[in-house]
Amino acid sequence: MKNKFEIGDKVAVLDDAIEGFVVAVNGSEITFKTEDDFEMTYFVNELVKLQISKKLDSFFSSKSLSDVLEEKSAPKKRKTTPEKKSKKEDFVLEVDLHIEKLVPSTKGLANFDMLNIQLDEVKRKVDFCIKNRLPKLVLIHGVGEGVLKAEIDYLLSRYDNLVAQEANFRKYGVGATEVYFKQNKI
């Protein structure tokens, strides 16, 4: 078996963290000197030859430390990509029909008057959605005794090309109605 070690080769011991440079080769015994100037002798099968690349300079930058620090501190321009909107991200008009949200004060208003104010708001918003071709409207009416919900259902039944259903429970709870408008695309 031909010996693969030569004087000057860098070697490491297989089962130990010891490295050094070969100073003598005697058959199957290799003597090397460690970084601490200790001479050690091992058999060929206990050592491994380490490759020393002369091309290590290509791995390191030729820039000075100040150049690198300056480059890191300079603000970099960020690339912006336009957002892609899906149909799910279309605008949804949400209308809160609680009377305190619609009028500054309920003082002097009868229940009938409050109901008419709320229904007028529903009619205005439905007409607005039809006129502006909005695909969806959410009416937040609350739970209560169900009078407002029943009146909204009756009002919406008089319109063609719309579908009303209970709104998403996770997002709105029980007291909301979703209205989808069936409109032809232009």
N, C-alpha and C positions, 0 to 999 in steps of 0.2 A: 504494500500500500504506500503510495507516494505521499509524503508529508506536505500538507497544504499551508503550513505556516512558514514565514520568512522573518528575518530580523527586521524590526521596524514596524511590523504589523500591530494593529491594535487588537487586543483580545479581551474576552470576558470569560469568567468562570461560569459554567452552566448552573450549578446549584448554589452560587453565592453572588453577592453584589460586589464583586471585585473585578476591576479592569486595570489594564496596563499595556505597555508596549514590549514586544518580544525583544530580548537581548541575547538569547542563546537557544540553539536548537540541537539537541542530542538524541537522535533517533526518534523515539516516541515520547520523549520528555521535552517540554517547552518551558524555558525560564523567561519570566517577564518581570518588569519593574513597574510597580504601582505609582500613582501620583504622589504617594507619601514616601517614595524612594525605598520601598521594601522589595526585595527580590523574592519571587515565589516560583516554585516549580510544580507543574501539573502534567499529567498525561494528555496526549492529543485528544482523546475521546472525552476529556473533561472541560475542554475549551471550545470557544466559538470565536471565529474571526469577525471583527466588526468592520463594517465598510465606512471609510472616511471619504465623504464626498468633497471633491475640490470645487464643486459648483455651488457650495453653500452660499456664496455671495449673492447668487441670484434670488435667494429666498428672503434676503434682507433688503430693506429700502435704503436707497442712497440719500434720502432726505435727512436733514438734521432734525433734532428733537423740536426745535422752535418752529420749523416749517410744519411738522406734523401737528403740533398743538394749535398753531394758527389755523390750519385747515379744519381741525375738529371744531374750533370755536366759531368759525364762519357759518352763518345760517345757510342751510341748503334749501333750494327750491323744491317744494313738494309737488309731485305729479298729482293732478286731480283728474279723476275720471267722472264723467257725468253720471248721475244716479239714473238707474233704469227703474221706472215706475211700472209696477204691474197693475192689472185691473183691480186687484184687491186693495191697492193703496189709493183708489179714487176718493175724492172728497165726499164725506158723508155729513149732511146737515143734521145736527142734533138740536131739538127744540124742547126746552124744559117748560112744561105747561103748568107747573105749580103757580098758583095765582100770585103769590108773593114775588115771583120772578117777573110777572107781567105788568103789575101795577104798583105804584109806590105805596099805596095804602088801601086796605080793604074796608076801611071805616065807611059805613053808610051803604055798602053793597050787599044786596040780598044774594042768596045762593043762586038764584036764576040769573042774575046779572053776572056773577062770576063765571058761571057755566057758559054764558054767551060770549064773554070776553075770551075764554079759552078756545071755544069753537071757532070764533072769528080768526084767532091766531092760527089754528090748524088750517083753515081754509086759505088764508094768506100764504102760508108756507107751502102747501100743496100746489097752489097756483104758481108760486115762485119756482118750485122744482120743475114743474111742467114747462114753464116758459123758458127756463135756463137749461133744460135737458139734463138735470141732475138724476143719476140713476137710483138714488136711495135717500130716504128720509127717516129719521128716528124720532118718534114722539114719546117723550118721557112724561107720563101722566100720573104715575104713582099708583098705589094699590087702592086705598080708600074703600068706599062702598061700591065702586064699579060704575057709578053713574056716568062719569066723564068718559071712561073707556067704551061704554055702550053707545054713547052719543058719537064718539069718534068713529066707531065701527059703522054706525048708520050713515054718517057723513061720507066716509070713504067708499061705501057701497054704491053711492050715487055717481062715482067717477068710473069712466071706462079706462082701460089700459093701465091699471095699477093693481098690485096685490099687497094686501096687508096681512101681517102675521106677528106672532109674539117675537119680541126682540131677543137677541142673544142673552141667555140667562146669566152666563158668567160675567158679561160686561155690564148689563143694565139691571139685572134682577128680574122680578116679576112685573113691575109696573112700567113697561115700555112696549111700544108697537113699532115694528119696522114696516116701512112702505116702500115697495119696489115699483118703479115706473117702467112700463113696457113702451119703449120709444124706438122708432125706426132710426137707424143710423143714416146720417146725411150722406 
